[in-house]
Amino acid sequence: MKRWTAIDNRINENSALGLVEDPGFADVVILNGKVLTIDENFTIADSIAIKADRIVKVGTQAEIRNLINIDTTVIDVEGRTVIPGLIEAHLHPEQASLSELEAEIPVVKTIDELLQWIKKQTELKSENDWIIFPKFFYTRLKELRPPTLKELDDVAPGNPVFLNGSFGGIINSAAMSISNITENTSDEGIMKDPFSDQPTGIISRSAIKLLKTPPDKIYSEKEKAAALATMLNRYNRYGITSICSGAGDMQTFNMYRELKKTGELTCRVFLNIRFPLDLRHSVSVDEMLDSVNKMDVKTGDGDEWVKIGALKIILDGGILTGTAYMREPWGQRAQEVFGFEDSDFRGIINYNFDELERIVTKAATSGWKFAAHCTGGGGVDLLLDVFEKVDKTIPLSDKRFAIIHGNFFTQESITRMREIGIYADAQAAWLYKDADAFSDILGQERASHFLPFRSMIDKDIMVNGGSDHMVKFDANLSVNPFNPFLGMWCMITRTTEHGNVFHPNEIITREEALRIYTMNNAYATFEEDIKGSIEAGKLADIAVLSHDILACPADQIRDIESVLTMVGGKVVYANEAIKLK
């Protein structure tokens, strides 16, 4: 009988996980654990038997020991909690994996910290070199305001500065000069002072194209693949064994398949295909639908490692730049924070009802799951209007269409989602990062609709859990933290980064949070029959935890990591917590 140790984070080369001669014995067994199966009854067992890449039996130690022979690898987890491998419902690992290869992106919480970082960059760069902060959101600063044009100019008079917030941003005077942006520049994305008509430095997405920023660094396919493999290993540390990559194309799909071929893929992948395929150019709906027609794939194509995901579109802007499409005007406080003048401004919307209906119908009739980036309540309602109309002729209940983000769900919208069978692809850590700011910006009543998990679960909405991770490598310090246990802790405690408890009536249980990141997310990718729970016949995707998530103090949930992560019965991450007996 062989035993396994994790002293150097590698699989012992002598512990082959292939098939044994006697089909009645297991290749690997996990003994002496608290196994949370997440099956229909939330059964708790203590041991697991694995053969090849599948779970063959779950039960007591005595039962599982009967499946051990001399070639079986035995892992004693010493009473630790064992869960199905976690499934991440929405992130962007391709972008994240490259984000800090050249330099670390700082964590700034105040304007002073931001200005100090910019000042330091001016000392490291030559004059006229751009200083770019990717994924910067000033609603997360203590001051809840953007740095002023004067503040940016004072610390970087000779360097163009761009604080990039994806759906908007902030630039300084040097950036305007190099980009030929003046008071005469005609673009609705350039915010101007109402008295002087001079640009304030605040821009929305439409104006980003005017910036003469340097081209992104070009990495070879080998470099991108290596960085991506390393990023997936970071996810494994937190028990993540499957991901839904939020926006890719066939080149991305092939990169994942190549990682699988070389043995470097340590997460299973469901890859959403973003339409239009090339965001650098505006395309009509006709052109977009034509590109769908020309693709020879659809949702679910691939294998158990890499599959084509949903057809994804970008419906509106972002909540952190004041461009999400809301149910009513953003309001006076939002005008103060985001700098727009129009008191009737509700945000941006990229498709009208008729265009959306055409896109949704195409997905529904072409074998695609459909998902839309939608961050505001007005966008949620528009999507539901379209879904309801399409549903009258093409039933959507079995298609698992999803609203990505959504954020603001009223009781009415929740009821409508249940009636059609629409999934909520939510980012729980946004409650942690942003609930306090939006209570200020929108007021308590409107903010009360922000991520109402209890209300959604009580109405049988399929809630999916993800992070929208885009930049930085650290699980907790990333702009969108990808630590799934931080996300679960947010759902369980409703506690914000500033220590406030936000609408505790929307708290959910630990068991419900676990189910969201396992079985619910398996349903979202049509894979509930092969993953999401620890049951005989399912893939041996398993995580052993550092803490008992059901019994530890609530504030320790956010600190949980995996001590051992397996994908298909193969160890992809381990630390030294489990010692050789």
N, C-alpha and C positions, 0 to 999 in steps of 0.2 A: 504494500500500500504506500503510495507516494503522498507526501504532504507538501503544501505550497507555502512559500513565504514571500513577502513583498519588501525585502530589504532594499532593493535598488530600483523599485518601480518597473521591473521587467518580469516577463514570464520566464520561469525556469525552463531552459531549453530542453531539459530532460522530461518535462511534464507535457508531453504532446497531448493536444486536445482532440485528436482525430478519433475515428471509430475504433472500438476494440473488437477483438475477434468474436467474443461471446455477446450477441446482441441483447442478452438479458441483463448485462451490467452497464452501469453509467460510466461515462467518461469523466465527469466532474460531479462531486456532490458538495453542497453547502450544508453544514451541520450546525446545530446549537444556536439558532437565530430566533428572532421574533419576526417572522415572515408575514408582512402585510400584503396579502395576495391582491387586494383591490378587486376581487371577484364580486359577483352580484351581491353576496352576503357579507362582504368585507371580512372574509375568513382569515384567521390568524393561525399560521402553522409554525413549524420550527426548522424544517429541513427541506432541501430541494435536490432533485437528481436531474442531471443534464446529459444528453447524448447528442453528439455533433453540435448543432446550433439550436437544439430545441430542449424545452423542459419536458421531461418524461414522467415525473412524479413529484407531487408536493404532499408532505405529510409529516409524520413524527420521525424522530431520529431512528427509532427501531425499524420503522418501515424502510427508510432510506438506506440504512446500513446494510440491508439485505441486497442492495444493488451495487455494493462495493466489491471489487476484486483487486488483485495486485496491481493492475494498470490504472485504477481509478485515482484521479487527483482529488484529494480531500481538503476542503477548506473549512476550518473551525472558526466561526465568526464570534465565538465567545459571548453569546447573548445579545449581540448587536442587532439593531433593526435592519431588516432587509425589505426593499421595496422594488417594484418593477422599475426598469430604467425610465427616467423622466423624459418626456417628450416636450420639446420647446416649440410652441405654436407659431412663433413669428419673430424672426431676426434676420440680420444681414451679415453673415459671417465673411462673405467675400470682401466686403468693404472694411469690416472691422479688422480683418486679419492683416491689412496693409496700413492701418491708420497710425500705428506708432512704430513702424519699421525705421523711419528716419529720425524721429524725435518724439519724446513723450508729450502727450497733450496734458496741460496742467489742469488741476482741479481748482477752480476759483469760485469763491463764495461771496466775495465783496467786490465792489468796483475798484477799491484800492489794490486788491490782489491782482485784478485784471490789468490795471495800469502798470503795476510793477513788472508783471510778466512782459507786457508790450515794451516797456522801457528796456528790459534786459535783452529782448530780441533786437532792438535797435543797436545795441552794443555788439551783437554777434553778427549782424548783417551789414552789408554795404548800403549806402544811400540809394534810394529808389527800389531796393529789394522789397518785395511784398511780405507783410506779416499777416498770416492767415490763421484764424482760430476756427477749426472745423466744429460744427454742431454746437454753436454758442447760443444760449438762451438766457436772456437777462431776467426773465421772470423767475429764475432760480437764484438770482443774486439777493443778498440781504436787503438791499435798497429797493428792490422791485422797480427798477427803472433802468433805461439804457445809459451807458456813458454818453456824455454830451460830446458834440463835435469839438468843442474847445478842449475838453479833457483829453481826447484822442490826439488832437493836434499838438497839445503841449508836450506829450510824452513821445510822439513820433512825428515831428515836423517834416522830416525828409523821407519817411517811409510810408508807402501806401498800406493802410490797414483794412482788412476785411474780416469782420466777425460774422461767420457764416451760420445762419440758422435754418438752412434748407429751404424754408418757404419765405424767407426774408433775411435781413441782415443789417449790419451797421458798417459804414465806411467813414474814413476821415478825409480831410481836404486833399491830401496827397493822392489818395485813391481816386477822388473826383478829377483831379488835374490830369493824371495819367490816362484816365478813361474818358476824358473830354466831356465830363458831366458838368453842366452849368445850370444857371437859373432858366436858360432857354431850352434845355433838353426836355423833349416832350416824351414822357413815359409815365403812365399812371402809377408805376411802382416807386417813383421817387417822391418821398415826402418833403414838403416845402413849408417853411415858416409862413403862417398866414399874413404876417405883417410885412416881412421883407421879400417874400417870394423866393428866398434862397433855400437850397437843399439843406435839410437838417442832418443828413448823414444816415437816416433810417430809410431802408429800401425794402420793398417786397419782391417776391420771386421774379416778377416780370422784368425787373431792372437788373437782375444779377447778370443777365446776358450782356449787358453793356460794359461790365468790368473787364479790363484788359489784364486779367490775372495770368500768371504764367501757366503753361500747360501742366497737367498732372504728370508726375514722374511715371515713366513707362517701365513696367516690370516684365520680365520674360515669363512665358507660361510656366516654366520650371520654378521660378521664384514665387509666382502667385500660388502655385499648387503647394509648395513647401510652407508658405505662410498660412494657407488655409488649413493644412493638416495640423499645424501647431495650434491654430485657433480652436479646432475641434477638440484637441486634447485638453485645452483649457475648459471646455464645456464638460468633458468627461469627469473632471475633478469634482463637479457638482452633481454627478449622477445622471447627466444628460446623455442619452443613448440614441435619440432621434431628434431631428430638427425639421422645421418647415422654413426653408429659406424664402424670404419675403418677396424677392423680385430678381429674377434672372432671365437668361435666354438659353438657347441651345448650346452656345459655347460654354456657359456655366455648367450646364447639364453634363456635357462631355468631360469637363474638368473633374467633376465628381466621379464620373465613371472611370476615368483614368486613375484617380486615387484608389478606387476600389481594385482596379487591376493590379496596381503596384503594392497592395496590401497596406496602404497608408490611411484608408478611410476608417475612422473610428466612431462615426455617427451615421445612422441611416438618414436619408435625405428625401424630403418631399419638396420639390422646387417649384414655386409659383413662377409663372411666365408673365412678365409685365408687358402690357400693351399700352401705347405703341411700343414697339421693340426698341426704337431709337429715340430717346428723350431729347436729343439735341435738335430735333426738327419737329415742328408742328405738323400733325397729320389730321386729315379728316376722318370721320367715323367710317366712311366708305373705304378709305385706304386701310384703316385699322382692321376692319372686318375682312378685307381682302387678304391681309397678312395672316389672319386666322385661317382662312380657307386654304392658304398655301402651305400651312404647317401640316406635317404628316404624323403628328402626335396629338394626344389628348390626355386629360387627367387620368392618372393611374398607369400610364405606359412606363415601362421600365421593369425593375425587379425589386426584391425585398430590401435592397440597399439604396437604390437611387430611382426615384419615380418623378414623373411629371406631375406638378401640382395644379393649382388653380390658375385660371385666366384672371389676371389682376389689373385693375385700372386705378388711377389716382383721381378721386372725385373732387376733393376740396383741398384746402391748405392745412395749416397746423395750428393747434391751440396755443403753442408757445410763441407764435408770432402774430397772433390776433387775426389769422386768416382762415381759420376753420369756419365752415358755413353753419351759422347758428339759426335757431328757430325765430329769433327776434334780433334786433340790432344789438351789437356788442354792448353799447351803453357808454355813459360819460366816463366812468372810471377806466374802462378799456381805452377810450380815446386818449386819456392822460398817459396811460402806460405804454400804448403802442404807437401813439403819435398820428393816427389818422384823423382827418377833419370831418368826414361825412358822418353825421350823427345817425344816419339810417344804415350805416355799413353793417352787413351781416357776415361778411367773409367772402371768399372766392368760391366759385363753383365751375367746374370744367366741362360738365355735360348737362344739357337740359333733359326734360322728361323723355322726349321722343328719342333723343340720341341714346339715353340710357336703356330705354326699352329695346332698341335695336341690338345693343350690345348684350344685354341679359338674355334676350331671345336667342341670339346666336350661340351663346354659351350653353343654354338649356337644350338646344337642339343638336349640338355638335359634340356632346360627350365631355364637356368641360365643367368642372366646378367653377363657380364665379365668386370672386372676392373683390371688394373695393376698399381702398384706403379712404376712410371717411372719419374725420375727427370732430365734427360738430353735429349738434342735434338736428339742425336743418337738413344736413346731408343724410342723416339717419332716416328722417321722415320722407325725403325724396326717394331714397332707395326703397323704402317699404311701399311707397305708392307704386313704384315700378314693379316690384316683386308681386304685389297683389294683383296687378293687371295681368302680368305674364302668367301667374299661377292659375288664372281662370281658364286658360287653354292648355297650359303645359304645367302639370303639377310639379311643384318644387320641393315637396316635403322630403323626398329621398335624395335630393341632389346636394344637400349640405352646403348651400351657398352661405357666405359669411360676410359680416360687416367687420372690417379690420379697424380696430380702435373704437370708433363710435363714441365712446366716452360718456356722452350725455343721453341717458335712456330714461324716459318717463314711463309711468305705469301703462300709458296708452301704447307707447312704442313697444314695450315688453310684451304686451298682450298680442299685438300684431305680429311680432316675431314668432311667438309660440304658434299662432294659427297657421303660419306659412311654413314653419320649420327652419327659421334662419338662425345661424350660429353667431355668437358674439366672440370675436377674436380680440381679447382684452389684454391690456398691459398693466398688471396690478401695481407694479412699482411706480407708475405715474401717480398713483394716489399718494405714495410716500413722498415723491419729489414735488408734486404740483398742487395738491388739494388746498394747501394753505393759501397759495397765491390766487387760486381761482375763487376761493371764498371771498377774498378781497376784491378781485376784479369784477366778478359777476354777482356778488351778494350771496347770502346764505341759501336763499330759496332756489335759485338757479343752480348753484353749486351742489345742492342736495341730490341732483340727478347724476352726479359724477360717479361712475363706476359702482352702481348699486347691486352688488353681487348677491346679497340675500334676496332682494326682490326678484332677481332674474332666476335664481335657483328655485325659489318657491313657485315660480311660474313655469318651471320645467324648460327653461332656456338652456341650450347646450353652450356653456361658457367654456372657452378655450383660454389657456394661459400661456402668454409669451412675454417677451421683453422689448422687442424692436431694437435690440442691440445693434449699434452701427459703428461706434468709434470707442477706442481705448481697449486695453487688454484685461484690465482688472474687473472681476465679477461684480464688485460692489461700488467701485468708483467710476465705472463707465458712465457716460452721459445718460444712457438707458441701461441700468444695471441688469446683467443677465443671470445673476444668482437666483435660481428658481425658489430657493428657500426664503429669500428676501421677499419675493413675490407672494409666496404662501403666507408669510408672516403679516404682510400688509392686508391680505384678505381676512386673516384670522383676528387681527387686532385693530385694524383701521387706523394705525398710528402713522403720523407724518414724520418727515425728517426733523421737524422742530418739536416733536414730542406731543403734538396735539392728537386727540382721538377724534377722527372725522366721521360723523354720523354712525355711531356704534350700532344703531339698529340694522345696519347692513353687514354686520359681522357674520362670517360663516364658520363652520367647524373645521377642525384639523382634517377629519376624514374627507370632508367635501373638497377642501383645498387639494389634498393629495389626488383625489379622483379627477380634478380638473387637469392636473399636469400628467395624468396617466391615461385612464380610459377615455375621458372626454377628448383629449387631444388625439387619441387613436381613432376615435370616431370621425374627427375632422378630416383625417386623411384616408378614410375608408379602410382602416387597417385594424379594426377592433377584434377581428378573428385571429390576428397573429401577434398583437402586442398590446400593451396597456395594463396587463395584469399578469400575475404569476400563476399560470394554470397549465396543466399538461397539454402539450401540443403547440404551445405558443413559443415564440422565439425566446431564447435564453438571454434577454436583455435585462440586467439586474444591477442594483446598486445597494451597497452596504453602507449604512450611515454612521456618522460620528456621534450622533445623539438619537435618543428615542423620540421621534417627532410627535408621538401621541402622548408622551408622559413628561417630557422635559418642560421646565418653566417656559412660558410663552416667549419671553424675550430671547431665549436661546435658539429658537427656531431659525432665526435669520442667520445664525452662525454655523448652521449645519453644513457639512461637506460630506462627500463620499470618501470612504476609506478604501473602497474597492468597487470598480465599475467594470461590468462585463457586457460585451455585445456579441450575441450569437455564441455564448459560452466561452468567449476568449477575453482575457483580462486586457482592458485598454487603459486602465488607470489603477494605481494602488499606492498607498503610502505605507509607512512602517507601523501602523496601528495594529496590524495582525501579525503576530510573531510566529516563527516556526516552533512547533511543539517539540 
